[in-house]
């Protein structure tokens, strides 16, 4: 049966229609109809992380985040591409108790992975932070090095340890994107060429010789992490290798300004965008209400030859309603 992975913004529209009776009735009607005839709407740890960030943001009433978690479990039937210590395979979805997933996501089991991502200059600060279970100093140090403003959680003290480490990972991704942009400004394409990139059809972005030229240059200069395959357009079946490849390509597209969020205050958490796209590679359809994410994902999926269809919420309602 067809599997449809919905981005978090689409899930929130569904949730608001069902529980808050807000104006997204079409999406809830279509999803409920498809669930009734056996379609699968898997969730992923990326959804859980966004719900947790909502919990500590101070938005909404205190119990709304738990209602979101329960709703996500209901529409997904608690099926997920990945489970505890089990890596995903195409079209293979596992039962993963959503409350257990939440517990695992918010527990401090991400520390070693966060340390691996951190530049060496932060290691001492992070080790001290882990001992005293206070990460504000590390976060302030990273934020001070960023050029773009960051939307900070209302109260870091309210965040669970694993969530703080995920937030640090998001800040580090922002830092790497800024470093890539700085490199391209000094050793990259002119503004005139970058403007041309924005007009390329998503399915043809990586067919453009100039785009591939700058991708290879960034790879050679180690401004993006090493790809796991000798050919840039070859996918890896290993989950973490696939994750790294997707992260590199999203970072590259943001660096050259392709379908980038130009309003700095509205710039999304690119780490969650990448995560949703990663888990969507294991489904038949990926539905997103984010036009910029849709274009970037279409470009990358075409390049890596993923069969997943990427569509907007409007197209989803039209095609499946």
N, C-alpha and C positions, 0 to 999 in steps of 0.2 A: 504494500500500500504506500502511496505517496507520502513522503516526509517533508514538512514545511517548517523551516526555522524562521521565527520572527524576531526581528531586532527588538531591543528593549523599548524603543519609542512606540512601536506597534503594540507590544504587550500592554504598555501603560494606557494606550487608547482603548484597548479591549477592557482592561480593568476598570477604567473610569466609566465606560459605558455600562458595565455589569453591576458595579458596586456603588458608584457615585452618581449614576444616572445622568452622566454628561453626554455631550453631543458626538458620540462616535458609534451610534447604533449599528451602522452598516457593517463595521468590522466585526462586532460581536455576533451579529446574525450569521455572517458568512463562516466565521471560525466555528461557531457552535454547530452549524449545519454539517460542516466537513468532519468534525469530531464524531458526530452521530453516525456517519457512513464509514468511519474507520480510518480517516486520515490521522497522521501522527504529527504533533506539534512539540518536538523535544525542547527541553530547556537546557541551559548550560551554566557552568560556574560564573560566566560573565554576567548573566542575569542576576545571580545571587550577589555578586560584588556591587552591582548598581543599586540593588535594593538596600544593601547595607550602607552604601554612601547616602542614600535617601534617608535612612534611619538617623544618621548622625548629622544630617544637614540642618535639622530644625524645621524643615518644611512639612506641612500636613500635621494631623493629630498623631499622638504617640503610638496608636495601635495600627495606623495605616500600613506601615511597612510589613507587619505580620499578615495583614489581609492580602497584601500583594504576594507574599511568599505562598500563602495557602492557595490563592488563585492560580499562581504559576504551576503549583503542583497538580491542581485539578485539570487544567487544559493540556498539560504535558503527560498526564498519567504517570508522572515522576520518571519519565524516560529521558535519558541523557546520552550524548555520544560517548561520555567518559564516566567511569565510576572509580571508586577507590582502588588505586593501583592497577586499573584495567584501561589500556589505551584504546582509542576508537578505531573502527574500521568503517569503510563506506557502507552506508545503509544499515549499520548495526547499532542499535540503541539498547541501552541497558537500564534496568530499574535501579535508580539511585535515590534512596529516601531523601527528600528535599531538605528536611530538617538536619539530617546528618551532613548533607552537602554544605548547608549553611554553617554548621559547627566546624567542619573541616576548613572552609574558606576563611572563617574569622579566627581560627586558632593560629598560634605562632609557628606553624609548620613551614612558613615560606621564608624563614630567616636565611637559610643557606643559599636559596635562589636569589634573594635580594642582595646578599653579600657578593654573589657572583657578578651581578649586574653593576654594582657600585664601583666607580673609579677608586683607585687605591687611596686617594686623598681623603676619602670618607670612611675608610675601614676602621680606624681607631675610634672615631666618633660613634660609629654604628655598634662596635663592640661594647663601648661604655653604655650606650643607649639600651642595648639588650640586657645588660646586667641590672640596670636600675628601672627597666621597663618604661623609659620615658624617651620619646623620639623627637620631641619638639626641636631640640637643638640641631639634629640632622636635617629636619625638614626646613628650618629657617636658613641653614647654610646652603642647601640646594636652591631654594627659592631666591636667595640673594644673587645667585649666579644666572638666573633666568631673565630674559629680556621682556618676555610677555607676562602680563598679569595672570595670577593663578586664583581660581575660586577655591578658597580654603574651607574645610568643614567648620561649622560653628564652634565646636568644642572638640579638640583633639583628644582630650582626656576621656571623652565618651566613646571613642573608637576602640573596638577590640583590636588586640595586638596584630593579628593577621591582616586586618583591614588597613591598619597604619602602614604595614609593610607593602601592601598593594598600592597604597597612595604614594609611597616613596618610589615604587617602581614606575608609576605614572609620571611623577616629576622627572625621573631620570630619562624617560622616553622623550619628554618635552625638551630636555637639555640636549639630547642627541640630535633631535630634529633641528634645533637652533644651530648646533655645531655644523650640521650638514649644509644648512642654508648659508652660513658664513663661508664655508669652503666653496660653494658654488658661486658666491659673489666674487671671490678672489680668483677662482680657477674654473669657472663654469660658463654657461651660456649667457649671452647678452639679454637685456630686458626685452628686446624686440623678439628674440627667439622664444623666450619664456611665454610671451603673450600668444605666440602661435601655438604653443603646446596646449593652452587652455581650450582651443577650438577643435582639437582632434577628437574624433569619434572614440568613445571608450574602448571599443573592441579593436581599435587600430593604433592605440597609443604606443605599444611596444613593437609595432611594425615600423615605426618612425626611426630612421637611421640616427637622427640627432639625439633622440631620447635614449636609444641603446648606447650611443657613444658616451653620454654623460653617466649612465648607469655603470658602464664598465670602468669609467674613470674614477668614480667614487669607490667602486670595489677595489681597484688597484691602489688607491690612496688610503684604503682602510678607513674610510669615513662611514662605511656601513659594515656591519659584522660579516665575517666570511660566509658566503653562501655554501650550502652543504652539497652542492652538485657542481660539476665542472661547467655544465651548460646552464645559463641563468634561467632558461625557460623550462627546465626539467624539474618536476615535482619529486618530493621524497615521501615515502610511505611512513617514515618514522615521525611520530607526532611532534616531538620537540624540534626536529629538523624542519618540518612543515611550518611550524610556528615561527621559527627564525626567518625562513624565507619570506613568509607573508609580512612579518614585521619590517624586514628590510625594504620590501617593495612599497609598503604603505609609507614608510619614512621617506623613501626616495620621491614618491609622488607629491608628498607634502613639501619636500625640499624644493622641487622645481615649480611648485605652485599649481599643480594640476588639481583642479576641483578643491582647492584649499579653502578653509573658512577664513575669510579676510577680516572679519570682525573679531579682534583679539579677545574682547570680553565674552564673546559667545563661542569661542573656540572649544570644541568638544574634547573630551578625554580620548585621545587617539588610541590609548592602550585598550580601552573597551571596544572601540570600533574594530581594531585588529582582532581581538578575541572573538567577537561575534562573527566576523568573517571567517575566522579559523574554524569554528564549530559548524558554521553553515556549509563548509566544504563537504561535510558528511551527510548532508541532506539533499533532497532533489530541488528544493526551491528556497531562496532566501528573500524575505520580504523586509524592506526597510522604508521608513518614512523620511530618511535623511538623503536629500538629493545628491549631496556631495559624496557621501559614503557610497551611494549606489554607483556613481560614475567611477570612483576609484576601484570599487570591488569588481565591477564589470571589466575594467581594464586588466586587473591582476588575474582574475579567473580566466579570462581569454588567453592571457600570456602563459599561464600555467596549465591551460587546457582542462580546467575543472568543468564537469558537465552541469554543475549547479546553476539553475536559472536565477538571475538577480532581477527582482521587480519591485516597484513601488507599492505602497498600500493601496493607492488608487487603482493600479493595474491589477493587483490581487483581487480586489472587490469586483472589478469588471470581468476578469477571467474566470473566477471561481464562484461568483455570486449568482 
